[in-house]
């Protein structure tokens, strides 16, 4: 693999790992900028065809690792979304209970 491509894929992999850490920490607002940077690196890394079978295998391995991290990131996102839905549901139930209490106390 050419040095720039190796570096770009390695950086994209590193960003992917960091994205999973950030998602685990619930810092979802940081992900779009990280994804933008990662996509730029992936495009840079894949601009040229591999010069050898070893280079192609190295790229495939790096991309497979990134794919697995993406799957993990998607799972974390789905879990986060479900947690948020649950919190919103509880909030709405609490709000409805408060309104009912206020109505009954005012009667």
KOLSE-463050 format. One record per residue: residue in three letters; x, y, z of N, C-alpha, C in turn; residue number from 1. Coordinates in pm, whole numbers, plus 50000, padded with zeros to 5 digits. Each point is the difference from the previous one (the first is absolute). Last residue first. Example, Ala and Ser with C-alpha at 12.3 -4.5 7.8 and 13.67 -1.06 7.14 Angstrom:
<nodes>
resn;n_east;n_north;n_up;ca_east;ca_north;ca_up;c_east;c_north;c_up;resi
SER;51285;49775;50708;50082;50119;50006;49923;50109;50073;2
ALA;50029;49428;49993;49911;50119;50000;50090;50120;50000;1
</nodes>
This chain:
<nodes>
resn;n_east;n_north;n_up;ca_east;ca_north;ca_up;c_east;c_north;c_up;resi
UNK;43962;52113;54134;49855;49973;50002;49942;50014;50136;107
UNK;50473;50030;49870;49925;50125;49976;49850;49981;50007;106
UNK;50307;49638;50038;50019;50088;50117;49922;50128;49985;105
UNK;50008;49688;49644;49923;49945;50112;50015;50087;50125;104
UNK;50242;50121;49611;49855;50003;49972;49920;49953;50120;103
UNK;50467;49965;50023;49961;50141;50006;49850;50014;49976;102
UNK;50186;49573;49952;50002;50041;50141;49952;50144;50015;101
UNK;50057;49827;49567;49884;49937;50065;49993;50043;50146;100
UNK;50373;50139;49758;49880;50070;49952;49875;49943;50068;99
UNK;50405;49782;50086;49999;50133;50062;49876;50078;49959;98
UNK;50076;49583;49797;49963;49981;50141;49993;50134;50071;97
UNK;50158;49999;49560;49856;49969;50002;49951;49982;50144;96
UNK;50460;50058;49938;49930;50124;49967;49848;49978;50003;95
UNK;50275;49626;50056;50010;50088;50117;49926;50130;49977;94
UNK;50035;49704;49641;49913;49942;50102;50000;50087;50125;93
UNK;50296;50119;49658;49861;50026;49959;49901;49944;50102;92
UNK;50455;49906;50066;49976;50143;50017;49856;50035;49966;91
UNK;50146;49564;49917;49987;50023;50144;49969;50146;50029;90
UNK;50091;49887;49555;49874;49938;50040;49976;50025;50150;89
UNK;50411;50131;49825;49894;50089;49954;49862;49947;50041;88
UNK;50375;49731;50088;50003;50120;50084;49889;50096;49962;87
UNK;50058;49621;49732;49952;49961;50132;49994;50120;50094;86
UNK;50193;50060;49574;49855;49978;49990;49940;49967;50136;85
UNK;50465;50027;49976;49939;50132;49990;49849;49990;49988;84
UNK;50246;49603;49993;50008;50061;50133;49934;50137;50001;83
UNK;50041;49783;49587;49900;49933;50084;50000;50057;50142;82
UNK;50330;50154;49704;49869;50047;49955;49890;49938;50086;81
UNK;50440;49852;50070;49983;50138;50046;49864;50056;49964;80
UNK;50117;49578;49832;49979;49993;50145;49977;50139;50057;79
UNK;50115;49976;49550;49866;49943;50020;49966;49992;50148;78
UNK;50435;50136;49883;49901;50101;49962;49858;49952;50023;77
UNK;50353;49697;50061;50000;50099;50107;49897;50110;49972;76
UNK;50065;49680;49665;49936;49939;50118;49992;50100;50116;75
UNK;50241;50133;49622;49856;49994;49970;49923;49941;50118;74
UNK;50467;49996;50024;49950;50138;50013;49849;50005;49974;73
UNK;50224;49595;49925;49995;50028;50144;49941;50139;50024;72
UNK;50081;49882;49560;49889;49919;50052;49983;50025;50150;71
UNK;50368;50201;49793;49874;50064;49961;49881;49923;50053;70
UNK;50423;49813;50055;49982;50111;50093;49871;50075;49968;69
UNK;50124;49662;49707;49960;49943;50128;49977;50108;50106;68
UNK;50170;50130;49580;49862;49954;49986;49948;49943;50132;67
UNK;50454;50120;49971;49915;50120;50006;49852;49959;49991;66
UNK;50315;49662;49942;50003;50046;50140;49911;50122;50018;65
UNK;50059;49844;49564;49918;49905;50077;49996;50040;50147;64
UNK;50282;50241;49714;49861;50033;49974;49905;49907;50075;63
UNK;50462;49914;50022;49970;50126;50068;49853;50037;49982;62
UNK;50157;49621;49770;50001;49977;50145;49962;50126;50077;61
UNK;50053;50030;49532;49880;49923;50033;49991;49976;50151;60
UNK;50388;50204;49830;49885;50090;49993;49872;49928;50043;59
UNK;50384;49741;49968;50012;50095;50111;49884;50098;50003;58
UNK;50033;49704;49638;49960;49929;50121;50008;50091;50122;57
UNK;50155;50168;49591;49855;49982;49993;49950;49930;50126;56
UNK;50460;50040;49949;49941;50132;50025;49848;49990;50000;55
UNK;50238;49619;49882;50021;50028;50142;49936;50134;50038;54
UNK;50006;49876;49547;49903;49921;50076;50012;50026;50149;53
UNK;50156;50397;49686;50032;49858;50015;49888;49930;50075;52
UNK;49984;50464;49889;50110;49964;49911;50034;49851;50006;51
UNK;49510;50278;50076;50115;49939;50070;50104;49954;49899;50
UNK;49691;50418;49875;49989;49854;50009;50120;49945;50076;49
UNK;49808;50500;50094;50081;49924;49905;49980;49851;50022;48
UNK;49758;50313;50263;50008;50068;49870;50076;49921;49896;47
UNK;49892;49925;50493;49949;49912;49894;50005;50063;49861;46
UNK;50136;50220;50413;50067;49870;50002;49961;49913;49881;45
UNK;49789;50424;50072;50142;50018;49965;50070;49866;49988;44
UNK;49557;49998;50155;50006;50036;49857;50145;50014;49955;43
UNK;49931;49930;50455;49969;49879;49924;50003;50027;49849;42
UNK;50055;50365;50294;50117;49911;50003;49976;49873;49920;41
UNK;49640;50298;50052;50104;50063;49918;50124;49910;49993;40
UNK;49656;49870;50289;49963;49980;49860;50103;50061;49905;39
UNK;50052;50073;50465;50025;49860;49965;49968;49974;49853;38
UNK;49896;50422;50181;50145;49983;49988;50034;49858;49956;37
UNK;49551;50089;50091;50042;50078;49884;50150;49984;49975;36
UNK;49815;49812;50389;49961;49925;49881;50044;50071;49873;35
UNK;50062;50219;50411;50092;49886;49989;49970;49918;49874;34
UNK;49711;50351;50108;50130;50055;49956;50102;49887;49983;33
UNK;49569;49881;50172;49996;50046;49861;50134;50055;49948;32
UNK;49949;49844;50472;50013;49902;49893;49994;50057;49858;31
UNK;49936;50219;50449;50136;50001;49945;50014;49913;49874;30
UNK;49596;50034;50274;50020;50120;49919;50140;50009;49939;29
UNK;49857;49649;50310;49953;49983;49862;50028;50120;49912;28
UNK;50146;49782;50463;50033;50131;49943;49967;50003;49851;27
UNK;49984;49629;50345;49879;50077;49978;50022;50138;49942;26
UNK;50308;49617;50100;49994;50107;50100;49877;50088;49983;25
UNK;50090;49655;49692;49982;49935;50131;49987;50103;50111;24
UNK;50105;50157;49570;49860;49955;50007;49973;49933;50134;23
UNK;50440;50123;49910;49919;50120;50017;49853;49963;50013;22
UNK;50304;49657;49896;50022;50048;50137;49911;50120;50031;21
UNK;49999;49840;49561;49934;49903;50088;50015;50044;50146;20
UNK;50231;50248;49681;49855;50023;49986;49922;49906;50091;19
UNK;50467;49944;49959;49966;50114;50087;49850;50029;49995;18
UNK;50170;49675;49711;50011;49952;50138;49959;50110;50097;17
UNK;50025;50118;49551;49888;49908;50021;50000;49947;50143;16
UNK;50362;50261;49861;49882;50083;50020;49878;49912;50027;15
UNK;50395;49779;49886;50013;50063;50132;49878;50087;50032;14
UNK;50028;49816;49572;49976;49894;50098;50007;50057;50142;13
UNK;50115;50284;49651;49857;49972;49994;49962;49893;50102;12
UNK;50455;50095;49946;49932;50111;50067;49849;49978;50002;11
UNK;50259;49693;49764;50029;49987;50143;49931;50110;50079;10
UNK;49974;50020;49534;49918;49890;50052;50023;49981;50149;9
UNK;50265;50322;49787;49860;50041;49996;49910;49891;50055;8
UNK;50463;49909;49957;49974;50099;50103;49854;50041;50006;7
UNK;50138;49715;49657;50012;49931;50128;49965;50095;50113;6
UNK;50026;50183;49577;49880;49918;50013;50000;49925;50132;5
UNK;50378;50252;49888;49888;50090;50026;49872;49921;50021;4
UNK;50390;49753;49880;50009;50059;50134;49881;50090;50032;3
UNK;49938;49588;49664;50077;50123;49998;49991;50067;50137;2
UNK;49963;49470;49946;49915;50117;50000;50089;50123;50000;1
</nodes>
